[in-house]
Amino acid sequence: MEIKEKIALDMLTTDSVSVLKQQYITVDGTDIRVGENVRNAYMNTQTERNLLKDILPKEFYDAVMTVWGNAPTIAEPSAE
């Protein structure tokens, strides 16, 4: 039995994106969700752009970058 992951990009704007990940198994041709939904929000900062590149498949990363453009729109949080 193979566990497959489905990814959805929600609320994609020029400043942020919400990434929903769900795991499924296929039983008799029907997808059955296993486990809990995992949803994380990312801001258009350089750090989170790099993080998305590491965690998303290329086609999803490219979709986000199409909306986000070539440069971050949000400054990195200060380290105070």
Biopython code that builds the backbone (N, CA, C, O; Angstrom):
import numpy as np
from Bio.PDB.StructureBuilder import StructureBuilder

atoms = [
    (1, "MET", "N", (0.853, -1.173, 0.000)),
    (1, "MET", "CA", (0.000, 0.000, 0.000)),
    (1, "MET", "C", (0.898, 1.235, 0.000)),
    (1, "MET", "O", (1.735, 1.409, 0.885)),
    (2, "GLU", "N", (0.714, 2.069, -0.984)),
    (2, "GLU", "CA", (1.542, 3.265, -1.135)),
    (2, "GLU", "C", (0.784, 4.504, -0.649)),
    (2, "GLU", "O", (-0.381, 4.711, -0.990)),
    (3, "ILE", "N", (1.473, 5.323, 0.156)),
    (3, "ILE", "CA", (0.882, 6.579, 0.604)),
    (3, "ILE", "C", (1.284, 7.660, -0.397)),
    (3, "ILE", "O", (2.464, 7.843, -0.697)),
    (4, "LYS", "N", (0.287, 8.364, -0.901)),
    (4, "LYS", "CA", (0.521, 9.457, -1.851)),
    (4, "LYS", "C", (0.197, 10.777, -1.168)),
    (4, "LYS", "O", (-0.650, 10.848, -0.278)),
    (5, "GLU", "N", (0.891, 11.818, -1.607)),
    (5, "GLU", "CA", (0.657, 13.139, -1.034)),
    (5, "GLU", "C", (0.032, 14.051, -2.083)),
    (5, "GLU", "O", (0.491, 14.117, -3.223)),
    (6, "LYS", "N", (-1.010, 14.743, -1.681)),
    (6, "LYS", "CA", (-1.623, 15.755, -2.531)),
    (6, "LYS", "C", (-1.308, 17.120, -1.936)),
    (6, "LYS", "O", (-1.342, 17.303, -0.719)),
    (7, "ILE", "N", (-1.003, 18.071, -2.803)),
    (7, "ILE", "CA", (-0.655, 19.426, -2.376)),
    (7, "ILE", "C", (-1.612, 20.403, -3.038)),
    (7, "ILE", "O", (-1.924, 20.278, -4.222)),
    (8, "ALA", "N", (-2.072, 21.374, -2.263)),
    (8, "ALA", "CA", (-2.920, 22.443, -2.798)),
    (8, "ALA", "C", (-2.369, 23.781, -2.336)),
    (8, "ALA", "O", (-1.985, 23.945, -1.178)),
    (9, "LEU", "N", (-2.337, 24.729, -3.254)),
    (9, "LEU", "CA", (-1.940, 26.096, -2.918)),
    (9, "LEU", "C", (-3.218, 26.903, -2.723)),
    (9, "LEU", "O", (-4.022, 27.039, -3.646)),
    (10, "ASP", "N", (-3.399, 27.432, -1.527)),
    (10, "ASP", "CA", (-4.588, 28.221, -1.202)),
    (10, "ASP", "C", (-4.173, 29.659, -0.937)),
    (10, "ASP", "O", (-3.043, 29.928, -0.531)),
    (11, "MET", "N", (-5.084, 30.560, -1.168)),
    (11, "MET", "CA", (-4.903, 31.975, -0.818)),
    (11, "MET", "C", (-3.570, 32.521, -1.319)),
    (11, "MET", "O", (-2.871, 33.221, -0.587)),
    (12, "LEU", "N", (-3.217, 32.205, -2.555)),
    (12, "LEU", "CA", (-1.962, 32.674, -3.141)),
    (12, "LEU", "C", (-2.124, 34.129, -3.576)),
    (12, "LEU", "O", (-2.918, 34.446, -4.461)),
    (13, "THR", "N", (-1.351, 35.006, -2.932)),
    (13, "THR", "CA", (-1.331, 36.427, -3.273)),
    (13, "THR", "C", (0.120, 36.820, -3.554)),
    (13, "THR", "O", (1.014, 35.980, -3.458)),
    (14, "THR", "N", (0.360, 38.061, -3.894)),
    (14, "THR", "CA", (1.732, 38.509, -4.137)),
    (14, "THR", "C", (2.567, 38.520, -2.859)),
    (14, "THR", "O", (3.794, 38.570, -2.932)),
    (15, "ASP", "N", (1.926, 38.474, -1.689)),
    (15, "ASP", "CA", (2.648, 38.535, -0.418)),
    (15, "ASP", "C", (2.698, 37.234, 0.367)),
    (15, "ASP", "O", (3.530, 37.098, 1.264)),
    (16, "SER", "N", (1.826, 36.266, 0.054)),
    (16, "SER", "CA", (1.786, 35.048, 0.868)),
    (16, "SER", "C", (1.100, 33.899, 0.129)),
    (16, "SER", "O", (0.467, 34.082, -0.911)),
    (17, "VAL", "N", (1.254, 32.705, 0.711)),
    (17, "VAL", "CA", (0.577, 31.519, 0.192)),
    (17, "VAL", "C", (0.338, 30.568, 1.356)),
    (17, "VAL", "O", (1.118, 30.522, 2.307)),
    (18, "SER", "N", (-0.737, 29.821, 1.271)),
    (18, "SER", "CA", (-1.027, 28.757, 2.217)),
    (18, "SER", "C", (-0.877, 27.434, 1.464)),
    (18, "SER", "O", (-1.471, 27.241, 0.403)),
    (19, "VAL", "N", (-0.080, 26.530, 2.024)),
    (19, "VAL", "CA", (0.175, 25.237, 1.391)),
    (19, "VAL", "C", (-0.524, 24.160, 2.214)),
    (19, "VAL", "O", (-0.265, 24.005, 3.408)),
    (20, "LEU", "N", (-1.413, 23.420, 1.557)),
    (20, "LEU", "CA", (-2.140, 22.329, 2.195)),
    (20, "LEU", "C", (-1.582, 21.015, 1.675)),
    (20, "LEU", "O", (-1.513, 20.797, 0.465)),
    (21, "LYS", "N", (-1.183, 20.134, 2.598)),
    (21, "LYS", "CA", (-0.702, 18.802, 2.228)),
    (21, "LYS", "C", (-1.605, 17.761, 2.870)),
    (21, "LYS", "O", (-1.931, 17.842, 4.055)),
    (22, "GLN", "N", (-2.007, 16.773, 2.059)),
    (22, "GLN", "CA", (-2.855, 15.689, 2.533)),
    (22, "GLN", "C", (-2.270, 14.378, 2.036)),
    (22, "GLN", "O", (-1.748, 14.309, 0.923)),
    (23, "GLN", "N", (-2.354, 13.344, 2.852)),
    (23, "GLN", "CA", (-1.870, 12.024, 2.460)),
    (23, "GLN", "C", (-3.045, 11.105, 2.192)),
    (23, "GLN", "O", (-4.051, 11.123, 2.900)),
    (24, "TYR", "N", (-2.890, 10.287, 1.134)),
    (24, "TYR", "CA", (-3.940, 9.376, 0.701)),
    (24, "TYR", "C", (-3.368, 8.003, 0.424)),
    (24, "TYR", "O", (-2.193, 7.854, 0.090)),
    (25, "ILE", "N", (-4.223, 7.004, 0.570)),
    (25, "ILE", "CA", (-3.940, 5.685, 0.044)),
    (25, "ILE", "C", (-5.067, 5.358, -0.920)),
    (25, "ILE", "O", (-6.170, 5.890, -0.793)),
    (26, "THR", "N", (-4.803, 4.503, -1.864)),
    (26, "THR", "CA", (-5.831, 4.094, -2.814)),
    (26, "THR", "C", (-6.250, 2.667, -2.493)),
    (26, "THR", "O", (-5.427, 1.752, -2.474)),
    (27, "VAL", "N", (-7.547, 2.492, -2.242)),
    (27, "VAL", "CA", (-8.110, 1.183, -1.945)),
    (27, "VAL", "C", (-9.226, 0.928, -2.950)),
    (27, "VAL", "O", (-10.204, 1.675, -3.003)),
    (28, "ASP", "N", (-9.079, -0.122, -3.740)),
    (28, "ASP", "CA", (-10.069, -0.481, -4.757)),
    (28, "ASP", "C", (-10.416, 0.702, -5.654)),
    (28, "ASP", "O", (-11.579, 0.908, -6.002)),
    (29, "GLY", "N", (-9.396, 1.477, -6.027)),
    (29, "GLY", "CA", (-9.594, 2.596, -6.940)),
    (29, "GLY", "C", (-10.127, 3.864, -6.304)),
    (29, "GLY", "O", (-10.379, 4.848, -7.000)),
    (30, "THR", "N", (-10.303, 3.856, -4.997)),
    (30, "THR", "CA", (-10.820, 5.035, -4.293)),
    (30, "THR", "C", (-9.736, 5.611, -3.394)),
    (30, "THR", "O", (-9.107, 4.884, -2.625)),
    (31, "ASP", "N", (-9.517, 6.926, -3.491)),
    (31, "ASP", "CA", (-8.562, 7.595, -2.612)),
    (31, "ASP", "C", (-9.181, 7.785, -1.237)),
    (31, "ASP", "O", (-10.293, 8.295, -1.104)),
    (32, "ILE", "N", (-8.434, 7.364, -0.210)),
    (32, "ILE", "CA", (-8.876, 7.523, 1.173)),
    (32, "ILE", "C", (-7.811, 8.336, 1.903)),
    (32, "ILE", "O", (-6.636, 7.970, 1.929)),
    (33, "ARG", "N", (-8.247, 9.445, 2.494)),
    (33, "ARG", "CA", (-7.311, 10.311, 3.216)),
    (33, "ARG", "C", (-6.903, 9.637, 4.514)),
    (33, "ARG", "O", (-7.740, 9.090, 5.232)),
    (34, "VAL", "N", (-5.612, 9.680, 4.808)),
    (34, "VAL", "CA", (-5.087, 9.154, 6.068)),
    (34, "VAL", "C", (-4.353, 10.283, 6.785)),
    (34, "VAL", "O", (-3.742, 11.142, 6.148)),
    (35, "GLY", "N", (-4.416, 10.274, 8.077)),
    (35, "GLY", "CA", (-3.743, 11.321, 8.842)),
    (35, "GLY", "C", (-4.507, 12.635, 8.783)),
    (35, "GLY", "O", (-5.628, 12.709, 8.281)),
    (36, "GLU", "N", (-3.877, 13.647, 9.302)),
    (36, "GLU", "CA", (-4.474, 14.979, 9.373)),
    (36, "GLU", "C", (-3.965, 15.862, 8.243)),
    (36, "GLU", "O", (-2.883, 15.641, 7.699)),
    (37, "ASN", "N", (-4.764, 16.865, 7.901)),
    (37, "ASN", "CA", (-4.302, 17.881, 6.966)),
    (37, "ASN", "C", (-3.143, 18.643, 7.602)),
    (37, "ASN", "O", (-3.140, 18.896, 8.807)),
    (38, "VAL", "N", (-2.170, 19.002, 6.785)),
    (38, "VAL", "CA", (-1.062, 19.834, 7.253)),
    (38, "VAL", "C", (-1.095, 21.107, 6.416)),
    (38, "VAL", "O", (-0.924, 21.065, 5.198)),
    (39, "ARG", "N", (-1.317, 22.239, 7.078)),
    (39, "ARG", "CA", (-1.394, 23.523, 6.391)),
    (39, "ARG", "C", (-0.380, 24.475, 7.011)),
    (39, "ARG", "O", (-0.319, 24.643, 8.229)),
    (40, "ASN", "N", (0.415, 25.092, 6.140)),
    (40, "ASN", "CA", (1.397, 26.071, 6.575)),
    (40, "ASN", "C", (1.293, 27.305, 5.691)),
    (40, "ASN", "O", (1.047, 27.206, 4.489)),
    (41, "ALA", "N", (1.484, 28.460, 6.300)),
    (41, "ALA", "CA", (1.467, 29.720, 5.564)),
    (41, "ALA", "C", (2.900, 30.216, 5.401)),
    (41, "ALA", "O", (3.733, 30.064, 6.294)),
    (42, "TYR", "N", (3.168, 30.811, 4.243)),
    (42, "TYR", "CA", (4.491, 31.335, 3.939)),
    (42, "TYR", "C", (4.355, 32.748, 3.419)),
    (42, "TYR", "O", (3.445, 33.061, 2.650)),
    (43, "MET", "N", (5.283, 33.605, 3.854)),
    (43, "MET", "CA", (5.305, 34.992, 3.408)),
    (43, "MET", "C", (6.356, 35.141, 2.313)),
    (43, "MET", "O", (7.292, 34.346, 2.227)),
    (44, "ASN", "N", (6.196, 36.149, 1.491)),
    (44, "ASN", "CA", (7.106, 36.379, 0.376)),
    (44, "ASN", "C", (8.367, 37.112, 0.857)),
    (44, "ASN", "O", (8.633, 38.250, 0.470)),
    (45, "THR", "N", (9.133, 36.421, 1.715)),
    (45, "THR", "CA", (10.445, 36.904, 2.156)),
    (45, "THR", "C", (11.502, 36.027, 1.482)),
    (45, "THR", "O", (11.178, 34.956, 0.970)),
    (46, "GLN", "N", (12.745, 36.465, 1.477)),
    (46, "GLN", "CA", (13.790, 35.651, 0.858)),
    (46, "GLN", "C", (13.943, 34.310, 1.565)),
    (46, "GLN", "O", (14.121, 33.280, 0.915)),
    (47, "THR", "N", (13.873, 34.320, 2.892)),
    (47, "THR", "CA", (14.009, 33.084, 3.668)),
    (47, "THR", "C", (12.911, 32.086, 3.313)),
    (47, "THR", "O", (13.192, 30.906, 3.103)),
    (48, "GLU", "N", (11.669, 32.547, 3.246)),
    (48, "GLU", "CA", (10.567, 31.621, 2.989)),
    (48, "GLU", "C", (10.490, 31.219, 1.516)),
    (48, "GLU", "O", (9.983, 30.143, 1.202)),
    (49, "ARG", "N", (10.981, 32.060, 0.612)),
    (49, "ARG", "CA", (11.099, 31.664, -0.793)),
    (49, "ARG", "C", (12.069, 30.486, -0.905)),
    (49, "ARG", "O", (11.807, 29.519, -1.621)),
    (50, "ASN", "N", (13.203, 30.581, -0.181)),
    (50, "ASN", "CA", (14.182, 29.493, -0.185)),
    (50, "ASN", "C", (13.609, 28.224, 0.432)),
    (50, "ASN", "O", (13.847, 27.124, -0.067)),
    (51, "LEU", "N", (12.857, 28.378, 1.513)),
    (51, "LEU", "CA", (12.225, 27.238, 2.172)),
    (51, "LEU", "C", (11.244, 26.540, 1.234)),
    (51, "LEU", "O", (11.246, 25.313, 1.132)),
    (52, "LEU", "N", (10.408, 27.317, 0.550)),
    (52, "LEU", "CA", (9.456, 26.728, -0.394)),
    (52, "LEU", "C", (10.164, 25.956, -1.497)),
    (52, "LEU", "O", (9.689, 24.906, -1.927)),
    (53, "LYS", "N", (11.294, 26.471, -1.953)),
    (53, "LYS", "CA", (12.049, 25.783, -3.005)),
    (53, "LYS", "C", (12.494, 24.403, -2.529)),
    (53, "LYS", "O", (12.561, 23.459, -3.317)),
    (54, "ASP", "N", (12.798, 24.289, -1.233)),
    (54, "ASP", "CA", (13.250, 23.015, -0.666)),
    (54, "ASP", "C", (12.113, 22.036, -0.400)),
    (54, "ASP", "O", (12.316, 20.825, -0.476)),
    (55, "ILE", "N", (10.917, 22.540, -0.089)),
    (55, "ILE", "CA", (9.853, 21.628, 0.349)),
    (55, "ILE", "C", (8.778, 21.333, -0.695)),
    (55, "ILE", "O", (8.046, 20.352, -0.565)),
    (56, "LEU", "N", (8.676, 22.169, -1.728)),
    (56, "LEU", "CA", (7.630, 21.959, -2.733)),
    (56, "LEU", "C", (8.193, 21.312, -3.995)),
    (56, "LEU", "O", (9.332, 21.575, -4.380)),
    (57, "PRO", "N", (7.387, 20.462, -4.638)),
    (57, "PRO", "CA", (7.781, 19.995, -5.968)),
    (57, "PRO", "C", (7.910, 21.191, -6.912)),
    (57, "PRO", "O", (7.258, 22.217, -6.717)),
    (58, "LYS", "N", (8.748, 21.052, -7.927)),
    (58, "LYS", "CA", (9.075, 22.152, -8.825)),
    (58, "LYS", "C", (7.847, 22.821, -9.420)),
    (58, "LYS", "O", (7.806, 24.049, -9.492)),
    (59, "GLU", "N", (6.848, 22.067, -9.848)),
    (59, "GLU", "CA", (5.686, 22.676, -10.497)),
    (59, "GLU", "C", (4.895, 23.575, -9.545)),
    (59, "GLU", "O", (4.331, 24.582, -9.973)),
    (60, "PHE", "N", (4.848, 23.221, -8.266)),
    (60, "PHE", "CA", (4.159, 24.057, -7.284)),
    (60, "PHE", "C", (4.996, 25.290, -6.951)),
    (60, "PHE", "O", (4.469, 26.398, -6.846)),
    (61, "TYR", "N", (6.291, 25.091, -6.788)),
    (61, "TYR", "CA", (7.190, 26.223, -6.528)),
    (61, "TYR", "C", (7.122, 27.223, -7.681)),
    (61, "TYR", "O", (7.031, 28.429, -7.455)),
    (62, "ASP", "N", (7.167, 26.725, -8.908)),
    (62, "ASP", "CA", (7.105, 27.604, -10.079)),
    (62, "ASP", "C", (5.790, 28.382, -10.130)),
    (62, "ASP", "O", (5.772, 29.546, -10.530)),
    (63, "ALA", "N", (4.691, 27.742, -9.728)),
    (63, "ALA", "CA", (3.393, 28.430, -9.709)),
    (63, "ALA", "C", (3.409, 29.582, -8.716)),
    (63, "ALA", "O", (2.915, 30.670, -9.012)),
    (64, "VAL", "N", (3.983, 29.342, -7.528)),
    (64, "VAL", "CA", (4.069, 30.401, -6.521)),
    (64, "VAL", "C", (4.954, 31.539, -7.032)),
    (64, "VAL", "O", (4.599, 32.710, -6.896)),
    (65, "MET", "N", (6.096, 31.202, -7.614)),
    (65, "MET", "CA", (7.024, 32.230, -8.091)),
    (65, "MET", "C", (6.439, 33.029, -9.260)),
    (65, "MET", "O", (6.805, 34.188, -9.458)),
    (66, "THR", "N", (5.545, 32.426, -10.026)),
    (66, "THR", "CA", (4.877, 33.160, -11.101)),
    (66, "THR", "C", (4.070, 34.323, -10.525)),
    (66, "THR", "O", (4.034, 35.408, -11.105)),
    (67, "VAL", "N", (3.427, 34.091, -9.388)),
    (67, "VAL", "CA", (2.642, 35.146, -8.734)),
    (67, "VAL", "C", (3.546, 36.066, -7.922)),
    (67, "VAL", "O", (3.339, 37.279, -7.915)),
    (68, "TRP", "N", (4.535, 35.515, -7.243)),
    (68, "TRP", "CA", (5.398, 36.304, -6.369)),
    (68, "TRP", "C", (6.405, 37.148, -7.131)),
    (68, "TRP", "O", (6.853, 38.174, -6.619)),
    (69, "GLY", "N", (6.770, 36.749, -8.330)),
    (69, "GLY", "CA", (7.735, 37.525, -9.101)),
    (69, "GLY", "C", (9.169, 37.221, -8.709)),
    (69, "GLY", "O", (9.445, 36.239, -8.019)),
    (70, "ASN", "N", (10.078, 38.079, -9.158)),
    (70, "ASN", "CA", (11.513, 37.827, -9.006)),
    (70, "ASN", "C", (12.114, 38.286, -7.687)),
    (70, "ASN", "O", (13.246, 37.918, -7.373)),
    (71, "ALA", "N", (11.394, 39.073, -6.913)),
    (71, "ALA", "CA", (11.963, 39.609, -5.673)),
    (71, "ALA", "C", (10.934, 39.542, -4.540)),
    (71, "ALA", "O", (9.731, 39.651, -4.778)),
    (72, "PRO", "N", (11.418, 39.361, -3.308)),
    (72, "PRO", "CA", (10.516, 39.346, -2.148)),
    (72, "PRO", "C", (9.751, 40.669, -2.024)),
    (72, "PRO", "O", (10.264, 41.727, -2.390)),
    (73, "THR", "N", (8.534, 40.599, -1.511)),
    (73, "THR", "CA", (7.723, 41.799, -1.288)),
    (73, "THR", "C", (7.639, 42.164, 0.187)),
    (73, "THR", "O", (7.095, 43.209, 0.543)),
    (74, "ILE", "N", (8.182, 41.294, 1.050)),
    (74, "ILE", "CA", (8.122, 41.517, 2.482)),
    (74, "ILE", "C", (9.538, 41.457, 3.055)),
    (74, "ILE", "O", (10.313, 40.557, 2.728)),
    (75, "ALA", "N", (9.861, 42.412, 3.902)),
    (75, "ALA", "CA", (11.180, 42.458, 4.533)),
    (75, "ALA", "C", (11.300, 41.336, 5.556)),
    (75, "ALA", "O", (10.313, 40.904, 6.152)),
    (76, "GLU", "N", (12.522, 40.882, 5.743)),
    (76, "GLU", "CA", (12.779, 39.864, 6.762)),
    (76, "GLU", "C", (12.471, 40.444, 8.142)),
    (76, "GLU", "O", (12.734, 41.622, 8.387)),
    (77, "PRO", "N", (11.919, 39.633, 9.042)),
    (77, "PRO", "CA", (11.680, 40.125, 10.400)),
    (77, "PRO", "C", (13.009, 40.474, 11.079)),
    (77, "PRO", "O", (14.018, 39.807, 10.851)),
    (78, "SER", "N", (13.007, 41.498, 11.893)),
    (78, "SER", "CA", (14.232, 41.883, 12.592)),
    (78, "SER", "C", (14.518, 40.876, 13.705)),
    (78, "SER", "O", (13.600, 40.241, 14.224)),
    (79, "ALA", "N", (15.768, 40.733, 14.062)),
    (79, "ALA", "CA", (16.179, 39.745, 15.079)),
    (79, "ALA", "C", (16.309, 40.389, 16.452)),
    (79, "ALA", "O", (17.314, 40.198, 17.136)),
    (80, "GLU", "N", (15.313, 41.139, 16.853)),
    (80, "GLU", "CA", (15.357, 41.811, 18.169)),
    (80, "GLU", "C", (14.818, 40.931, 19.244)),
    (80, "GLU", "O", (14.780, 41.330, 20.408)),
]
sb = StructureBuilder()
sb.init_structure("model")
sb.init_model(0)
sb.init_chain("A")
sb.init_seg("    ")
for serial, (resi, resn, name, xyz) in enumerate(atoms, 1):
    if name == "N":
        sb.init_residue(resn, " ", resi, " ")
    sb.init_atom(name, np.array(xyz, "f"), 0.0, 1.0, " ", f" {name:<3s}", serial, name[0])
structure = sb.get_structure()
